Amino acid sequence: MFHWFDKSVWLHLRIPFSFFLMPIFCFALSQSPRPGLGVTVGVFLILHLLLYPASNAYNSYYDKDEGSIGGLEHPPPVGRNLLYAAWLFDLVALLLGLLIGWQFALGLFVYGAVSKAYSHDQIRIKKYPVWSWLVTGVFQGAFTYLMVYQAINNLPLRALWREEVLIPAGLSTLWLMAAYPMTQIYQHEEDARRGDLTLSRLLGIQGTFVFTATAFLLVNAGFFLYFHYYVSAGFPFFLLFQLLLLPVLAYFFGWFVRVRRDRSQVNFRSAMRMNLISAVCMNLFFLLVFVLNVRFV
């Protein structure tokens, strides 16, 4: 059984780390015409306190990391308790999701199934560099965006098949695909030990930085086009987007310069700082867009 006071289990759930995925939720919220307050809070809590931690725990159980991982610089050993916790958090997420709607619960189930296939030793999408990159980008990006947008606006599924919904969902995926290799950059030795050829390992340290910088140029262009054609007062919002990206760019290029001089700068703490700065800036931007554009019903 799952023991509630097993400290190592709670560490591996990595609940604070799940908030690095909060920008996707905030993006969907910022583009929502009439989100319901109670449902919005419920969706937020289910994703960030249950679904994402369950995925983190499942990943930790099958990876059995000895080096730093996302959210844990010194991960403790894992045991069966962690697997029970992952299943329990998934089950509670599904039950609460049904209170919001069967469509949202179905989305939670699919996301959970994919995250298990990503880590499970018999399937392990994670060991394939391109497939893992695509799967992570699609499900943590567009799929999550659509799942949140549908639930907080109480829409039928057919209402999602509109370009003004699908385009920002696609941007979410492109954004995740641009950022994802940077989350793997400090784990090359650990991934090599398990036999996982991640995209960052395939690109190399310098190649990961160059790939991410190039990909984000394309993402930035995509946001410009989206704001220009689909968002009222789009250009001022795009300028605000550029302003709030400045801390992210400053840290990214400063880190790259340090890495060029000293490869030991590719470490857990630098990567977590990068994630934190990016998440804070993006969350702030989307929440400002939301406050300026819409109100809760």
N, C-alpha and C positions, 0 to 999 in steps of 0.2 A: 504493500500500500504506500501511497504518497504521504510522507511525514511532513507536516506543515512547518516544523521547526528545523528542517534540514537546511542549514545556511548555504551549502554549496548549490542546492537546487535553486534557491532564490537568486543567487549570483548568476547562475547560468540562464535564468529567464531573461536577464538583461533588460528589465523593464525600462530603465532610463534610456538605453540605447535605441529602443523602438521608437522613441520620439524623433530620431533622425529621419524617419519616414513621414513625419508630420506635414512637410510641405505639400505632399500630394493631396492630403486631406484639405489643407488650407486652399490649395489651388481650386479644387472642386467646389469648396464652399464659396470662394470669391466669385465664381462664375454662376452661382445658383440664383435663380430669379426670386424664389420665395421659400427658403429653407425653414423648416419647423424647428423651433428652439429645442424642445424635448428630444426629438428624434436626432437632431444634430449632436447633442451632448451624448446620447446613447451610442450612436455610431462611433463617435470619437473614442469613447471609453472601451467599447468592444474591440476596436482595432488595436489601440495602443496599450491596453492593459491585459488583453487576453489573446487575440489572434497573433500579433507580432511576437509577444513573449513565448507563445507556444511554438512558433516557428524557430525562434532562437534556441529554445531548449532542445528541440528535436535535432537541430543542426549540431549543437554542442554534443549531444549524446552520440551521434554517429561519427563526428569528427574526432572526438577525444583529444582535443588540442592540448599540447604541452606548452606551446608558446602563446603570445598575445593574440587575442581575437577581438572582434568588434565589441567594445564595451567592457572588456576584461583584460587588464594587462598581465595578470598572473592567474589564469583560470584554474580552479581546484579540480581534482579528479572527478569523473562522472560515474554515476551508478544507475541502477534500474529506477531509483526514485525519480530521476530526471525524466525518464521516458514516461512514467506515470503522470508526472506533472504536465508534460506536453499534451498528453491525451486529455487530461482533466480540463486544462485551460481551453483546449479546442472544443470539448463538449459543452462547457459553460457558454463559450462564445456562440455556438450554434443555437443553443436553447434561448439565449437572450436575443439572438438575431431573429428568431422566429417571431418574437414579440413586435419587431419592427416590420417584418414582412418576409414572405417565403422567398422572394427574389434576392433580398439581402442575405438571408440564411444560405441560399444556394451559392451565392458568391463567396461567402465565408468557407463553405465546404470545398469548393473548387480551389480556392487559394490555398487552403490547408493541405489538400491532396497534392498540389503541385510542389509546395514547399517540402513535403515529405519525400516526393520523388527526387527532388533536388539533392537531398542529403543521404537517402537510404543507401546502404552499401550494396544492395542488389540492383539498383537502378542508377543512382548517383549521377544525375545530370551535371553536378558540380565539376566532375572531372573532365568534361568536354568544354574547351574554352569558348567556342562560338555559341553552342547550344545553351550553356549556362548564362552567357551574356544576354542572349535573346530572351530566354525564359524569364530571367530576372527583370529585364527591362519591360517586357509586356505585362507581367503579373503585378510587379510592384508599381508599375507606371499606369498604363492605360486601363488595365482591368480594375485596379483599385480606384482610379479616378471615376470610372463609370459606376462601380459598385456604390461609392459614396454619393455621387451625384443622383443616382436613381433613388437611393434610400432617403436622403434628406429633403428631396423635392417630391417624394411620394409619386413617382412617375411609373407608368407601364413600361415594360422593356422596349417596346417598339418606339417609344419617344426618345430613346437614346440614339437612334439611327438618323441623326441629323448632323450636318457638317459643323454647326456651331457647338455641338457636343463632342463629336468625334475628333475634331482638329485639336482642341486642348488636351483630349485624352492621348492623342498621338504625340503631342509635345511632351507630355509627362513621360512617355516611354523613351523618347529621344533623350530627354534630360537624364533619366536613370541610366541609359546606355552610355552616355557621355561620362557620368560620374562613377559608374560601377568599377572600372579597373582601378581607380584610385583607392577604393576600399580594400583592394587586394595587394597593394604595392608593398606593404611591409610584411607580408605573409609568405613570401616566395619559398623560404626554407621549409616552413611548416607544410605548405602545400606540396612541395617536392617530396617530403617524407611520406605523405599519404598517397602520392602518385596522382595528384590532381594537377592537370595542366590548365591553370586559369588563364584568362585572357591577358592579365597583367604579366604573368610569367612568360607568356608567348611574346609579348611586346618588349619585355625587358624594362628596367627602371626608367631609362631616358625615354624609351618608346612610349611608356605609359603616360608620362607627362605630355609628350608631343601629341599623342592621340587624344587625350582629354582636352587640351587647349584647342585643337582643331575641331573636335566634336562640339565643344561649347560655342565656337564661332557659328556653326551651323544652327545650333539650338537658339542662339541669340537672334539670328536672322529669322528663324521660325516664329519666335515671340513677336518680333517687329511686325511681320506680316499678319499674325493673328490679331494683335492689338489694332493695327491699321484698318483691317477689314471687318472685324467682328466686335470690337469694343468701343463704345462711345467714349469720347475724350481719350482715344487710344494713344495718341502721341505723347501727351503729358504722362500717362501711365508708363509708357515705354521709357521715358526719360527718368522717371522715378525708379524703374527697374534697373537702369544703368547705374544710377547713384548708389543703390543698395547693393549692387554687385561689386562695387569698388573694394570693400574690405576683403571679399573673397578673392578677387584678382590679385590684390596686393599680397595676401598671404601665399597664394598659389605660386606666383612667380618668385617671391622671396624664398619660398621653400625649394623651388627648383634650382635657384642659384646656390643655395646651401648644399643641396644634394650633388650638384656638379663638382663642388669642392671636396665634399666628404660624404661618401655613401652611407655612413652610419646615421646620417640625418633621416634616412628612410626608416622610421620607427613608429611604434604604436602611438606615442604621444603626439607626434607631428600629424599623423593621419587623423587622430581623433579631434585635434584642434581644427584641422581643415573641415571635417564633417560638422563640427559645432558651429563654426563661423558661417558656413554655407547654410545650414539649417536655420539659424537665427535670422540671417538676412532674408532668406526666401520666405520664411514664415511671416516676418514683419511686412514684407512687400504684399503678400497675398491678403493678409489681414487688413492692411490699409486699403487695398482695392475693395475688399468686402465692405468695410465701414463706409467708404465713399459711394459705393454703388447700390447696395441693397440693405433691407432691414428684415429682421425676423418677423414671421407672421405670428 
